[in-house]
Amino acid sequence: MPNRQFGGPEHVLHYLARYTHRIAISNHRLLSFDGKQVTFRWKDYAHGIKKRTMTVSAGEFLRRFLLHVLPRGFVRIRHFGFLTNRKRAALVPLCRRLLAEAPRVRSPETRRAGSAIEWLCPQCAAPMIVVERLTAQQIRLRSAEGDAFVDTS
């Protein structure tokens, strides 16, 4: 079941795409160009988000447009966590392998009577023991407090 807190995965994707793939000015905001001057629409946030028009010389328009072009070597989207350049080569294959594996469980005869599925440690195959169950709110509070169990890499 998708997490509705963010409106679902499609909503999150569209939200992020607006910031990662947008251009300096979209075509629908360009109103006219007479060879020397460019007229375009803009939003005046200082006065109640009113739509206004502005006419500037072609040179000034290009200067303003080029302020939004990233210098050579700069990237628009930065990766973190298991996608960082330093860790990606080792961690992406590990993630793929772990996602493809079914969870290892003890056979019914070795499981304790009445117990739920026991997860086994992927390193030593010993049964993993539930130490504490946390609600989503407890996890958020602990991560905000900086407790050690939260992985921030």
Phi and psi in radians as a Rosetta constraint file:
Dihedral C 1 N 2 CA 2 C 2 CIRCULARHARMONIC -1.184 0.35
Dihedral N 2 CA 2 C 2 N 3 CIRCULARHARMONIC 2.652 0.35
Dihedral C 2 N 3 CA 3 C 3 CIRCULARHARMONIC -1.321 0.35
Dihedral N 3 CA 3 C 3 N 4 CIRCULARHARMONIC 1.981 0.35
Dihedral C 3 N 4 CA 4 C 4 CIRCULARHARMONIC -1.429 0.35
Dihedral N 4 CA 4 C 4 N 5 CIRCULARHARMONIC -0.118 0.35
Dihedral C 4 N 5 CA 5 C 5 CIRCULARHARMONIC -1.043 0.35
Dihedral N 5 CA 5 C 5 N 6 CIRCULARHARMONIC -0.596 0.35
Dihedral C 5 N 6 CA 6 C 6 CIRCULARHARMONIC -1.821 0.35
Dihedral N 6 CA 6 C 6 N 7 CIRCULARHARMONIC 0.155 0.35
Dihedral C 6 N 7 CA 7 C 7 CIRCULARHARMONIC 1.404 0.35
Dihedral N 7 CA 7 C 7 N 8 CIRCULARHARMONIC 0.210 0.35
Dihedral C 7 N 8 CA 8 C 8 CIRCULARHARMONIC 1.618 0.35
Dihedral N 8 CA 8 C 8 N 9 CIRCULARHARMONIC 2.894 0.35
Dihedral C 8 N 9 CA 9 C 9 CIRCULARHARMONIC -1.110 0.35
Dihedral N 9 CA 9 C 9 N 10 CIRCULARHARMONIC -0.615 0.35
Dihedral C 9 N 10 CA 10 C 10 CIRCULARHARMONIC -1.144 0.35
Dihedral N 10 CA 10 C 10 N 11 CIRCULARHARMONIC -0.712 0.35
Dihedral C 10 N 11 CA 11 C 11 CIRCULARHARMONIC -1.095 0.35
Dihedral N 11 CA 11 C 11 N 12 CIRCULARHARMONIC -0.769 0.35
Dihedral C 11 N 12 CA 12 C 12 CIRCULARHARMONIC -1.090 0.35
Dihedral N 12 CA 12 C 12 N 13 CIRCULARHARMONIC -0.751 0.35
Dihedral C 12 N 13 CA 13 C 13 CIRCULARHARMONIC -1.065 0.35
Dihedral N 13 CA 13 C 13 N 14 CIRCULARHARMONIC -0.805 0.35
Dihedral C 13 N 14 CA 14 C 14 CIRCULARHARMONIC -1.136 0.35
Dihedral N 14 CA 14 C 14 N 15 CIRCULARHARMONIC -0.675 0.35
Dihedral C 14 N 15 CA 15 C 15 CIRCULARHARMONIC -1.077 0.35
Dihedral N 15 CA 15 C 15 N 16 CIRCULARHARMONIC -0.853 0.35
Dihedral C 15 N 16 CA 16 C 16 CIRCULARHARMONIC -1.198 0.35
Dihedral N 16 CA 16 C 16 N 17 CIRCULARHARMONIC -0.602 0.35
Dihedral C 16 N 17 CA 17 C 17 CIRCULARHARMONIC -1.098 0.35
Dihedral N 17 CA 17 C 17 N 18 CIRCULARHARMONIC -0.575 0.35
Dihedral C 17 N 18 CA 18 C 18 CIRCULARHARMONIC -1.072 0.35
Dihedral N 18 CA 18 C 18 N 19 CIRCULARHARMONIC -0.522 0.35
Dihedral C 18 N 19 CA 19 C 19 CIRCULARHARMONIC -1.650 0.35
Dihedral N 19 CA 19 C 19 N 20 CIRCULARHARMONIC -0.526 0.35
Dihedral C 19 N 20 CA 20 C 20 CIRCULARHARMONIC -1.615 0.35
Dihedral N 20 CA 20 C 20 N 21 CIRCULARHARMONIC -0.366 0.35
Dihedral C 20 N 21 CA 21 C 21 CIRCULARHARMONIC -2.179 0.35
Dihedral N 21 CA 21 C 21 N 22 CIRCULARHARMONIC 0.313 0.35
Dihedral C 21 N 22 CA 22 C 22 CIRCULARHARMONIC -1.510 0.35
Dihedral N 22 CA 22 C 22 N 23 CIRCULARHARMONIC 2.822 0.35
Dihedral C 22 N 23 CA 23 C 23 CIRCULARHARMONIC -1.887 0.35
Dihedral N 23 CA 23 C 23 N 24 CIRCULARHARMONIC 3.026 0.35
Dihedral C 23 N 24 CA 24 C 24 CIRCULARHARMONIC -1.102 0.35
Dihedral N 24 CA 24 C 24 N 25 CIRCULARHARMONIC -0.734 0.35
Dihedral C 24 N 25 CA 25 C 25 CIRCULARHARMONIC -2.602 0.35
Dihedral N 25 CA 25 C 25 N 26 CIRCULARHARMONIC 2.303 0.35
Dihedral C 25 N 26 CA 26 C 26 CIRCULARHARMONIC -1.525 0.35
Dihedral N 26 CA 26 C 26 N 27 CIRCULARHARMONIC 2.761 0.35
Dihedral C 26 N 27 CA 27 C 27 CIRCULARHARMONIC -1.017 0.35
Dihedral N 27 CA 27 C 27 N 28 CIRCULARHARMONIC -0.623 0.35
Dihedral C 27 N 28 CA 28 C 28 CIRCULARHARMONIC -1.184 0.35
Dihedral N 28 CA 28 C 28 N 29 CIRCULARHARMONIC -0.268 0.35
Dihedral C 28 N 29 CA 29 C 29 CIRCULARHARMONIC -1.531 0.35
Dihedral N 29 CA 29 C 29 N 30 CIRCULARHARMONIC -0.275 0.35
Dihedral C 29 N 30 CA 30 C 30 CIRCULARHARMONIC -1.405 0.35
Dihedral N 30 CA 30 C 30 N 31 CIRCULARHARMONIC 2.109 0.35
Dihedral C 30 N 31 CA 31 C 31 CIRCULARHARMONIC -1.724 0.35
Dihedral N 31 CA 31 C 31 N 32 CIRCULARHARMONIC -0.746 0.35
Dihedral C 31 N 32 CA 32 C 32 CIRCULARHARMONIC -2.785 0.35
Dihedral N 32 CA 32 C 32 N 33 CIRCULARHARMONIC 2.748 0.35
Dihedral C 32 N 33 CA 33 C 33 CIRCULARHARMONIC -2.559 0.35
Dihedral N 33 CA 33 C 33 N 34 CIRCULARHARMONIC 2.103 0.35
Dihedral C 33 N 34 CA 34 C 34 CIRCULARHARMONIC -1.855 0.35
Dihedral N 34 CA 34 C 34 N 35 CIRCULARHARMONIC 0.261 0.35
Dihedral C 34 N 35 CA 35 C 35 CIRCULARHARMONIC 1.720 0.35
Dihedral N 35 CA 35 C 35 N 36 CIRCULARHARMONIC -0.439 0.35
Dihedral C 35 N 36 CA 36 C 36 CIRCULARHARMONIC -2.166 0.35
Dihedral N 36 CA 36 C 36 N 37 CIRCULARHARMONIC -0.504 0.35
Dihedral C 36 N 37 CA 37 C 37 CIRCULARHARMONIC -2.290 0.35
Dihedral N 37 CA 37 C 37 N 38 CIRCULARHARMONIC 2.583 0.35
Dihedral C 37 N 38 CA 38 C 38 CIRCULARHARMONIC -2.042 0.35
Dihedral N 38 CA 38 C 38 N 39 CIRCULARHARMONIC 2.289 0.35
Dihedral C 38 N 39 CA 39 C 39 CIRCULARHARMONIC -1.964 0.35
Dihedral N 39 CA 39 C 39 N 40 CIRCULARHARMONIC 2.289 0.35
Dihedral C 39 N 40 CA 40 C 40 CIRCULARHARMONIC -2.489 0.35
Dihedral N 40 CA 40 C 40 N 41 CIRCULARHARMONIC 2.842 0.35
Dihedral C 40 N 41 CA 41 C 41 CIRCULARHARMONIC -1.675 0.35
Dihedral N 41 CA 41 C 41 N 42 CIRCULARHARMONIC 2.490 0.35
Dihedral C 41 N 42 CA 42 C 42 CIRCULARHARMONIC -2.517 0.35
Dihedral N 42 CA 42 C 42 N 43 CIRCULARHARMONIC 2.838 0.35
Dihedral C 42 N 43 CA 43 C 43 CIRCULARHARMONIC -1.790 0.35
Dihedral N 43 CA 43 C 43 N 44 CIRCULARHARMONIC 2.238 0.35
Dihedral C 43 N 44 CA 44 C 44 CIRCULARHARMONIC -1.631 0.35
Dihedral N 44 CA 44 C 44 N 45 CIRCULARHARMONIC 1.633 0.35
Dihedral C 44 N 45 CA 45 C 45 CIRCULARHARMONIC -1.241 0.35
Dihedral N 45 CA 45 C 45 N 46 CIRCULARHARMONIC -0.389 0.35
Dihedral C 45 N 46 CA 46 C 46 CIRCULARHARMONIC -1.269 0.35
Dihedral N 46 CA 46 C 46 N 47 CIRCULARHARMONIC -0.352 0.35
Dihedral C 46 N 47 CA 47 C 47 CIRCULARHARMONIC -2.205 0.35
Dihedral N 47 CA 47 C 47 N 48 CIRCULARHARMONIC 0.963 0.35
Dihedral C 47 N 48 CA 48 C 48 CIRCULARHARMONIC 1.295 0.35
Dihedral N 48 CA 48 C 48 N 49 CIRCULARHARMONIC 0.546 0.35
Dihedral C 48 N 49 CA 49 C 49 CIRCULARHARMONIC 0.960 0.35
Dihedral N 49 CA 49 C 49 N 50 CIRCULARHARMONIC 0.753 0.35
Dihedral C 49 N 50 CA 50 C 50 CIRCULARHARMONIC -1.371 0.35
Dihedral N 50 CA 50 C 50 N 51 CIRCULARHARMONIC 2.473 0.35
Dihedral C 50 N 51 CA 51 C 51 CIRCULARHARMONIC -1.444 0.35
Dihedral N 51 CA 51 C 51 N 52 CIRCULARHARMONIC 2.240 0.35
Dihedral C 51 N 52 CA 52 C 52 CIRCULARHARMONIC -2.273 0.35
Dihedral N 52 CA 52 C 52 N 53 CIRCULARHARMONIC 2.901 0.35
Dihedral C 52 N 53 CA 53 C 53 CIRCULARHARMONIC -2.020 0.35
Dihedral N 53 CA 53 C 53 N 54 CIRCULARHARMONIC 2.663 0.35
Dihedral C 53 N 54 CA 54 C 54 CIRCULARHARMONIC -2.433 0.35
Dihedral N 54 CA 54 C 54 N 55 CIRCULARHARMONIC 2.456 0.35
Dihedral C 54 N 55 CA 55 C 55 CIRCULARHARMONIC -2.084 0.35
Dihedral N 55 CA 55 C 55 N 56 CIRCULARHARMONIC 2.182 0.35
Dihedral C 55 N 56 CA 56 C 56 CIRCULARHARMONIC -2.324 0.35
Dihedral N 56 CA 56 C 56 N 57 CIRCULARHARMONIC 2.857 0.35
Dihedral C 56 N 57 CA 57 C 57 CIRCULARHARMONIC -1.172 0.35
Dihedral N 57 CA 57 C 57 N 58 CIRCULARHARMONIC 2.758 0.35
Dihedral C 57 N 58 CA 58 C 58 CIRCULARHARMONIC -1.044 0.35
Dihedral N 58 CA 58 C 58 N 59 CIRCULARHARMONIC -0.683 0.35
Dihedral C 58 N 59 CA 59 C 59 CIRCULARHARMONIC -1.103 0.35
Dihedral N 59 CA 59 C 59 N 60 CIRCULARHARMONIC -0.749 0.35
Dihedral C 59 N 60 CA 60 C 60 CIRCULARHARMONIC -1.164 0.35
Dihedral N 60 CA 60 C 60 N 61 CIRCULARHARMONIC -0.682 0.35
Dihedral C 60 N 61 CA 61 C 61 CIRCULARHARMONIC -1.082 0.35
Dihedral N 61 CA 61 C 61 N 62 CIRCULARHARMONIC -0.795 0.35
Dihedral C 61 N 62 CA 62 C 62 CIRCULARHARMONIC -1.107 0.35
Dihedral N 62 CA 62 C 62 N 63 CIRCULARHARMONIC -0.694 0.35
Dihedral C 62 N 63 CA 63 C 63 CIRCULARHARMONIC -1.037 0.35
Dihedral N 63 CA 63 C 63 N 64 CIRCULARHARMONIC -0.827 0.35
Dihedral C 63 N 64 CA 64 C 64 CIRCULARHARMONIC -1.138 0.35
Dihedral N 64 CA 64 C 64 N 65 CIRCULARHARMONIC -0.701 0.35
Dihedral C 64 N 65 CA 65 C 65 CIRCULARHARMONIC -1.100 0.35
Dihedral N 65 CA 65 C 65 N 66 CIRCULARHARMONIC -0.772 0.35
Dihedral C 65 N 66 CA 66 C 66 CIRCULARHARMONIC -1.227 0.35
Dihedral N 66 CA 66 C 66 N 67 CIRCULARHARMONIC -0.275 0.35
Dihedral C 66 N 67 CA 67 C 67 CIRCULARHARMONIC -1.102 0.35
Dihedral N 67 CA 67 C 67 N 68 CIRCULARHARMONIC -0.381 0.35
Dihedral C 67 N 68 CA 68 C 68 CIRCULARHARMONIC -1.664 0.35
Dihedral N 68 CA 68 C 68 N 69 CIRCULARHARMONIC -0.024 0.35
Dihedral C 68 N 69 CA 69 C 69 CIRCULARHARMONIC -1.533 0.35
Dihedral N 69 CA 69 C 69 N 70 CIRCULARHARMONIC 2.230 0.35
Dihedral C 69 N 70 CA 70 C 70 CIRCULARHARMONIC -1.266 0.35
Dihedral N 70 CA 70 C 70 N 71 CIRCULARHARMONIC 2.465 0.35
Dihedral C 70 N 71 CA 71 C 71 CIRCULARHARMONIC -1.099 0.35
Dihedral N 71 CA 71 C 71 N 72 CIRCULARHARMONIC 2.755 0.35
Dihedral C 71 N 72 CA 72 C 72 CIRCULARHARMONIC -0.998 0.35
Dihedral N 72 CA 72 C 72 N 73 CIRCULARHARMONIC 2.328 0.35
Dihedral C 72 N 73 CA 73 C 73 CIRCULARHARMONIC 1.640 0.35
Dihedral N 73 CA 73 C 73 N 74 CIRCULARHARMONIC -0.265 0.35
Dihedral C 73 N 74 CA 74 C 74 CIRCULARHARMONIC -1.459 0.35
Dihedral N 74 CA 74 C 74 N 75 CIRCULARHARMONIC 2.557 0.35
Dihedral C 74 N 75 CA 75 C 75 CIRCULARHARMONIC -2.013 0.35
Dihedral N 75 CA 75 C 75 N 76 CIRCULARHARMONIC 2.559 0.35
Dihedral C 75 N 76 CA 76 C 76 CIRCULARHARMONIC -1.435 0.35
Dihedral N 76 CA 76 C 76 N 77 CIRCULARHARMONIC -0.648 0.35
Dihedral C 76 N 77 CA 77 C 77 CIRCULARHARMONIC -1.939 0.35
Dihedral N 77 CA 77 C 77 N 78 CIRCULARHARMONIC 2.163 0.35
Dihedral C 77 N 78 CA 78 C 78 CIRCULARHARMONIC -1.821 0.35
Dihedral N 78 CA 78 C 78 N 79 CIRCULARHARMONIC 2.426 0.35
Dihedral C 78 N 79 CA 79 C 79 CIRCULARHARMONIC -1.733 0.35
Dihedral N 79 CA 79 C 79 N 80 CIRCULARHARMONIC 2.660 0.35
Dihedral C 79 N 80 CA 80 C 80 CIRCULARHARMONIC -2.506 0.35
Dihedral N 80 CA 80 C 80 N 81 CIRCULARHARMONIC 3.064 0.35
Dihedral C 80 N 81 CA 81 C 81 CIRCULARHARMONIC 1.160 0.35
Dihedral N 81 CA 81 C 81 N 82 CIRCULARHARMONIC -2.318 0.35
Dihedral C 81 N 82 CA 82 C 82 CIRCULARHARMONIC -1.297 0.35
Dihedral N 82 CA 82 C 82 N 83 CIRCULARHARMONIC -0.092 0.35
Dihedral C 82 N 83 CA 83 C 83 CIRCULARHARMONIC -1.733 0.35
Dihedral N 83 CA 83 C 83 N 84 CIRCULARHARMONIC 0.067 0.35
Dihedral C 83 N 84 CA 84 C 84 CIRCULARHARMONIC -1.102 0.35
Dihedral N 84 CA 84 C 84 N 85 CIRCULARHARMONIC 2.596 0.35
Dihedral C 84 N 85 CA 85 C 85 CIRCULARHARMONIC -0.964 0.35
Dihedral N 85 CA 85 C 85 N 86 CIRCULARHARMONIC -0.703 0.35
Dihedral C 85 N 86 CA 86 C 86 CIRCULARHARMONIC -1.171 0.35
Dihedral N 86 CA 86 C 86 N 87 CIRCULARHARMONIC -0.562 0.35
Dihedral C 86 N 87 CA 87 C 87 CIRCULARHARMONIC -1.918 0.35
Dihedral N 87 CA 87 C 87 N 88 CIRCULARHARMONIC -0.202 0.35
Dihedral C 87 N 88 CA 88 C 88 CIRCULARHARMONIC -1.022 0.35
Dihedral N 88 CA 88 C 88 N 89 CIRCULARHARMONIC -0.775 0.35
Dihedral C 88 N 89 CA 89 C 89 CIRCULARHARMONIC -1.048 0.35
Dihedral N 89 CA 89 C 89 N 90 CIRCULARHARMONIC -0.609 0.35
Dihedral C 89 N 90 CA 90 C 90 CIRCULARHARMONIC -1.559 0.35
Dihedral N 90 CA 90 C 90 N 91 CIRCULARHARMONIC -0.663 0.35
Dihedral C 90 N 91 CA 91 C 91 CIRCULARHARMONIC -1.491 0.35
Dihedral N 91 CA 91 C 91 N 92 CIRCULARHARMONIC -0.555 0.35
Dihedral C 91 N 92 CA 92 C 92 CIRCULARHARMONIC -1.112 0.35
Dihedral N 92 CA 92 C 92 N 93 CIRCULARHARMONIC -0.823 0.35
Dihedral C 92 N 93 CA 93 C 93 CIRCULARHARMONIC -1.073 0.35
Dihedral N 93 CA 93 C 93 N 94 CIRCULARHARMONIC -0.639 0.35
Dihedral C 93 N 94 CA 94 C 94 CIRCULARHARMONIC -1.099 0.35
Dihedral N 94 CA 94 C 94 N 95 CIRCULARHARMONIC -0.790 0.35
Dihedral C 94 N 95 CA 95 C 95 CIRCULARHARMONIC -1.058 0.35
Dihedral N 95 CA 95 C 95 N 96 CIRCULARHARMONIC -0.766 0.35
Dihedral C 95 N 96 CA 96 C 96 CIRCULARHARMONIC -1.075 0.35
Dihedral N 96 CA 96 C 96 N 97 CIRCULARHARMONIC -0.736 0.35
Dihedral C 96 N 97 CA 97 C 97 CIRCULARHARMONIC -1.133 0.35
Dihedral N 97 CA 97 C 97 N 98 CIRCULARHARMONIC -0.794 0.35
Dihedral C 97 N 98 CA 98 C 98 CIRCULARHARMONIC -1.165 0.35
Dihedral N 98 CA 98 C 98 N 99 CIRCULARHARMONIC -0.632 0.35
Dihedral C 98 N 99 CA 99 C 99 CIRCULARHARMONIC -1.222 0.35
Dihedral N 99 CA 99 C 99 N 100 CIRCULARHARMONIC -0.524 0.35
Dihedral C 99 N 100 CA 100 C 100 CIRCULARHARMONIC -1.364 0.35
Dihedral N 100 CA 100 C 100 N 101 CIRCULARHARMONIC -0.433 0.35
Dihedral C 100 N 101 CA 101 C 101 CIRCULARHARMONIC -1.334 0.35
Dihedral N 101 CA 101 C 101 N 102 CIRCULARHARMONIC 2.478 0.35
Dihedral C 101 N 102 CA 102 C 102 CIRCULARHARMONIC -1.375 0.35
Dihedral N 102 CA 102 C 102 N 103 CIRCULARHARMONIC 2.622 0.35
Dihedral C 102 N 103 CA 103 C 103 CIRCULARHARMONIC -1.095 0.35
Dihedral N 103 CA 103 C 103 N 104 CIRCULARHARMONIC 2.361 0.35
Dihedral C 103 N 104 CA 104 C 104 CIRCULARHARMONIC -1.415 0.35
Dihedral N 104 CA 104 C 104 N 105 CIRCULARHARMONIC 2.263 0.35
Dihedral C 104 N 105 CA 105 C 105 CIRCULARHARMONIC -2.226 0.35
Dihedral N 105 CA 105 C 105 N 106 CIRCULARHARMONIC 2.708 0.35
Dihedral C 105 N 106 CA 106 C 106 CIRCULARHARMONIC -1.258 0.35
Dihedral N 106 CA 106 C 106 N 107 CIRCULARHARMONIC 2.658 0.35
Dihedral C 106 N 107 CA 107 C 107 CIRCULARHARMONIC -1.181 0.35
Dihedral N 107 CA 107 C 107 N 108 CIRCULARHARMONIC 2.703 0.35
Dihedral C 107 N 108 CA 108 C 108 CIRCULARHARMONIC -0.998 0.35
Dihedral N 108 CA 108 C 108 N 109 CIRCULARHARMONIC -0.588 0.35
Dihedral C 108 N 109 CA 109 C 109 CIRCULARHARMONIC -1.272 0.35
Dihedral N 109 CA 109 C 109 N 110 CIRCULARHARMONIC -0.439 0.35
Dihedral C 109 N 110 CA 110 C 110 CIRCULARHARMONIC -1.605 0.35
Dihedral N 110 CA 110 C 110 N 111 CIRCULARHARMONIC -0.197 0.35
Dihedral C 110 N 111 CA 111 C 111 CIRCULARHARMONIC -1.352 0.35
Dihedral N 111 CA 111 C 111 N 112 CIRCULARHARMONIC 2.581 0.35
Dihedral C 111 N 112 CA 112 C 112 CIRCULARHARMONIC -1.180 0.35
Dihedral N 112 CA 112 C 112 N 113 CIRCULARHARMONIC 2.596 0.35
Dihedral C 112 N 113 CA 113 C 113 CIRCULARHARMONIC -1.100 0.35
Dihedral N 113 CA 113 C 113 N 114 CIRCULARHARMONIC 2.272 0.35
Dihedral C 113 N 114 CA 114 C 114 CIRCULARHARMONIC 1.424 0.35
Dihedral N 114 CA 114 C 114 N 115 CIRCULARHARMONIC -0.011 0.35
Dihedral C 114 N 115 CA 115 C 115 CIRCULARHARMONIC -1.509 0.35
Dihedral N 115 CA 115 C 115 N 116 CIRCULARHARMONIC 2.727 0.35
Dihedral C 115 N 116 CA 116 C 116 CIRCULARHARMONIC -1.367 0.35
Dihedral N 116 CA 116 C 116 N 117 CIRCULARHARMONIC -3.102 0.35
Dihedral C 116 N 117 CA 117 C 117 CIRCULARHARMONIC -1.036 0.35
Dihedral N 117 CA 117 C 117 N 118 CIRCULARHARMONIC 2.328 0.35
Dihedral C 117 N 118 CA 118 C 118 CIRCULARHARMONIC -1.765 0.35
Dihedral N 118 CA 118 C 118 N 119 CIRCULARHARMONIC 2.204 0.35
Dihedral C 118 N 119 CA 119 C 119 CIRCULARHARMONIC -1.464 0.35
Dihedral N 119 CA 119 C 119 N 120 CIRCULARHARMONIC 2.471 0.35
Dihedral C 119 N 120 CA 120 C 120 CIRCULARHARMONIC -1.819 0.35
Dihedral N 120 CA 120 C 120 N 121 CIRCULARHARMONIC 2.526 0.35
Dihedral C 120 N 121 CA 121 C 121 CIRCULARHARMONIC -1.109 0.35
Dihedral N 121 CA 121 C 121 N 122 CIRCULARHARMONIC 2.278 0.35
Dihedral C 121 N 122 CA 122 C 122 CIRCULARHARMONIC -1.190 0.35
Dihedral N 122 CA 122 C 122 N 123 CIRCULARHARMONIC -0.302 0.35
Dihedral C 122 N 123 CA 123 C 123 CIRCULARHARMONIC -1.543 0.35
Dihedral N 123 CA 123 C 123 N 124 CIRCULARHARMONIC -0.861 0.35
Dihedral C 123 N 124 CA 124 C 124 CIRCULARHARMONIC -2.016 0.35
Dihedral N 124 CA 124 C 124 N 125 CIRCULARHARMONIC -0.067 0.35
Dihedral C 124 N 125 CA 125 C 125 CIRCULARHARMONIC 1.149 0.35
Dihedral N 125 CA 125 C 125 N 126 CIRCULARHARMONIC 0.255 0.35
Dihedral C 125 N 126 CA 126 C 126 CIRCULARHARMONIC -1.384 0.35
Dihedral N 126 CA 126 C 126 N 127 CIRCULARHARMONIC 2.647 0.35
Dihedral C 126 N 127 CA 127 C 127 CIRCULARHARMONIC -1.144 0.35
Dihedral N 127 CA 127 C 127 N 128 CIRCULARHARMONIC 2.396 0.35
Dihedral C 127 N 128 CA 128 C 128 CIRCULARHARMONIC -1.538 0.35
Dihedral N 128 CA 128 C 128 N 129 CIRCULARHARMONIC 2.420 0.35
Dihedral C 128 N 129 CA 129 C 129 CIRCULARHARMONIC -1.895 0.35
Dihedral N 129 CA 129 C 129 N 130 CIRCULARHARMONIC 2.329 0.35
Dihedral C 129 N 130 CA 130 C 130 CIRCULARHARMONIC -1.272 0.35
Dihedral N 130 CA 130 C 130 N 131 CIRCULARHARMONIC 2.062 0.35
Dihedral C 130 N 131 CA 131 C 131 CIRCULARHARMONIC -1.598 0.35
Dihedral N 131 CA 131 C 131 N 132 CIRCULARHARMONIC -0.711 0.35
Dihedral C 131 N 132 CA 132 C 132 CIRCULARHARMONIC -2.775 0.35
Dihedral N 132 CA 132 C 132 N 133 CIRCULARHARMONIC 2.481 0.35
Dihedral C 132 N 133 CA 133 C 133 CIRCULARHARMONIC -1.862 0.35
Dihedral N 133 CA 133 C 133 N 134 CIRCULARHARMONIC 2.280 0.35
Dihedral C 133 N 134 CA 134 C 134 CIRCULARHARMONIC -2.046 0.35
Dihedral N 134 CA 134 C 134 N 135 CIRCULARHARMONIC 2.526 0.35
Dihedral C 134 N 135 CA 135 C 135 CIRCULARHARMONIC -1.426 0.35
Dihedral N 135 CA 135 C 135 N 136 CIRCULARHARMONIC 2.900 0.35
Dihedral C 135 N 136 CA 136 C 136 CIRCULARHARMONIC -1.035 0.35
Dihedral N 136 CA 136 C 136 N 137 CIRCULARHARMONIC -0.670 0.35
Dihedral C 136 N 137 CA 137 C 137 CIRCULARHARMONIC -1.134 0.35
Dihedral N 137 CA 137 C 137 N 138 CIRCULARHARMONIC -0.697 0.35
Dihedral C 137 N 138 CA 138 C 138 CIRCULARHARMONIC -1.126 0.35
Dihedral N 138 CA 138 C 138 N 139 CIRCULARHARMONIC -0.676 0.35
Dihedral C 138 N 139 CA 139 C 139 CIRCULARHARMONIC -1.126 0.35
Dihedral N 139 CA 139 C 139 N 140 CIRCULARHARMONIC -0.762 0.35
Dihedral C 139 N 140 CA 140 C 140 CIRCULARHARMONIC -1.084 0.35
Dihedral N 140 CA 140 C 140 N 141 CIRCULARHARMONIC -0.752 0.35
Dihedral C 140 N 141 CA 141 C 141 CIRCULARHARMONIC -1.116 0.35
Dihedral N 141 CA 141 C 141 N 142 CIRCULARHARMONIC -0.768 0.35
Dihedral C 141 N 142 CA 142 C 142 CIRCULARHARMONIC -1.180 0.35
Dihedral N 142 CA 142 C 142 N 143 CIRCULARHARMONIC -0.653 0.35
Dihedral C 142 N 143 CA 143 C 143 CIRCULARHARMONIC -1.203 0.35
Dihedral N 143 CA 143 C 143 N 144 CIRCULARHARMONIC -0.585 0.35
Dihedral C 143 N 144 CA 144 C 144 CIRCULARHARMONIC -1.198 0.35
Dihedral N 144 CA 144 C 144 N 145 CIRCULARHARMONIC -0.569 0.35
Dihedral C 144 N 145 CA 145 C 145 CIRCULARHARMONIC -1.398 0.35
Dihedral N 145 CA 145 C 145 N 146 CIRCULARHARMONIC -0.201 0.35
Dihedral C 145 N 146 CA 146 C 146 CIRCULARHARMONIC 1.406 0.35
Dihedral N 146 CA 146 C 146 N 147 CIRCULARHARMONIC 0.489 0.35
Dihedral C 146 N 147 CA 147 C 147 CIRCULARHARMONIC -1.117 0.35
Dihedral N 147 CA 147 C 147 N 148 CIRCULARHARMONIC 2.722 0.35
Dihedral C 147 N 148 CA 148 C 148 CIRCULARHARMONIC -1.189 0.35
Dihedral N 148 CA 148 C 148 N 149 CIRCULARHARMONIC -0.393 0.35
Dihedral C 148 N 149 CA 149 C 149 CIRCULARHARMONIC -1.322 0.35
Dihedral N 149 CA 149 C 149 N 150 CIRCULARHARMONIC -0.183 0.35
Dihedral C 149 N 150 CA 150 C 150 CIRCULARHARMONIC -1.515 0.35
Dihedral N 150 CA 150 C 150 N 151 CIRCULARHARMONIC 2.122 0.35
Dihedral C 150 N 151 CA 151 C 151 CIRCULARHARMONIC -1.467 0.35
Dihedral N 151 CA 151 C 151 N 152 CIRCULARHARMONIC 2.001 0.35
Dihedral C 151 N 152 CA 152 C 152 CIRCULARHARMONIC -1.861 0.35
Dihedral N 152 CA 152 C 152 N 153 CIRCULARHARMONIC 0.239 0.35
